[in-house]
């Protein structure tokens, strides 16, 4: 039986690409923090955001674009906004 083709979305790919670049920038800023305790606190708080983006990227690569893609990306954006609101980076 032939494998079902993944549905692709250029816009979603662009969103993922931009999010990955922003993730790298924020991680670099976190790693530049001199105080170990503060750096660890920031890293722990940022971990769910990184995991969310990793799941979005993995699902898109394996499954493709679907209804869940929009919801997962929206959740990622809200997590990121909450992090930026609570932590000055």
Beta strands, then each sheet from edge to edge (+ up, - down):
end
